Amino acid sequence: MPLKCGIIGLSSSGKTTLFNCISNNRAETHKAAFAGTKSNLGVMNVPDARLFAIDQIIKSVKVVPTTIEMVDIPGLSKGGSQTEGNKFLSDIRNVDALIHVIRCFDDPQMPHLEGSVNAVRDKEIVDLELQIKDLESVEKKIIRMEKMAKTGDKDAKHGLEVLNKVKLHLESFKSARTAPVTTDERRFMDDMFLLSDKPVMYVCNVDDGSAIDGNDYSKRFIESVKDEDAEVLVIAAKMESEIAELESEEDRKLFLSDAGLAEPGVNRLVRVAFHLLDLQCFFTAGPKEVRAWTIKKGMTAPQAAGVIHSDLERGFIRAEVMKYDDFMRLGSEHACKEHGKLMVEGKNYIVGDGDILHIRFNV
């Protein structure tokens, strides 16, 4: 179940530069606003040191990390939802989470569309564009539900009440994710894939010199969203994009160290994305490959097996489980067996983060 993130923001905020930091694909960046004519699609490997630590013991033929799919949406604009300017918004309809890039840097060679850099204002502009697009979707569904409600459908009448509540919320310049609806009532929203309903993290894109502590722009922005319970990262995307282009891992580490950074911003971004969506990884390990798999927290062993292949879930018999820490401490599967650290679990076992699984199945 690959995680899919949409990168959004105003034109010239540095979205594509961030995309180039984290994706296996490189996209062309532009100084001019609205130069992008299509969304950029890419895949990034999720950095997880545990995967390679397991391989040091297993010594398999290959190591396969789990991945995140990235969609870099061309720059948005004020009022664009009513014109062709934001026609790419539909590209993020099916993403799992949003990475909202906020411009927090000055660059005379890249003038701001609004005439000045103002991170708080820029966020409000993008939020409004998403809300307007969502309002269109809600109003269309209200029309459909009204027809159903007139036939006496009680569930449709309840759905109509919920949708009108969401409509009022959007008209009050608030995002769908904060709409006052219950968990059960959200079923009337889910099929619309509302843009402002998606989990969001903010990336303050700062100049190189502000990569560690941020700057006045980013600090004011962080203060402005303190009541949102949202994750905010400060990343110098231009610098990290240049570092990501270096072929040598040692060179990348050296440049990061010179910049005062312990790790690439992309590592922090992945951790936040996993936290936002309640995800975790488990591993499979054998002579052919050591591989990481992404699952939702709380998944059972058969559900995790289904992420590998549907046949494994359908024919699930049992899971042989080693905890990562036990495996690293004892140094082999045999030693885990000898010390009682290889457990045989059934269909009700809840898979833990870092579990090493061997699935037994029969179809």
Buried (B, 14 or more C-beta within 10 A) or exposed (E): BEBBBBBBBBBBBBBBBBBBBBBEEBBEBBEEBBBBEEBBBBBBBBBBEBBEBBBEBBEBEEBBBBBBBBBBBBBBBBEBBEEEBBEBBEBBBEBBBBBBBBBBBEBEEBEBBBEEBBBEEBBBBBBBBBBBBBBEBBEEBBEEBEEBBEEEBEEBBBBBEBBEBBBEBBEEEBBBBEBEBEEEBBEBBEEBBBBBBBBBBBBBBBBEEBBEEBBEBBBBBBEBBEEBEBBBBBBBBBBBBBBBEEEEEEEBBEBBEEBEBEEBBBBBBBBBBBEBBEBBBBBBBEEEBBBBBBBBEEBBBBBBBBBBEEEBBEBBBBBBBBBBEBBBEBEEBEBBEEEEBBBEBEBEBEBEBBBBBBBEBEE
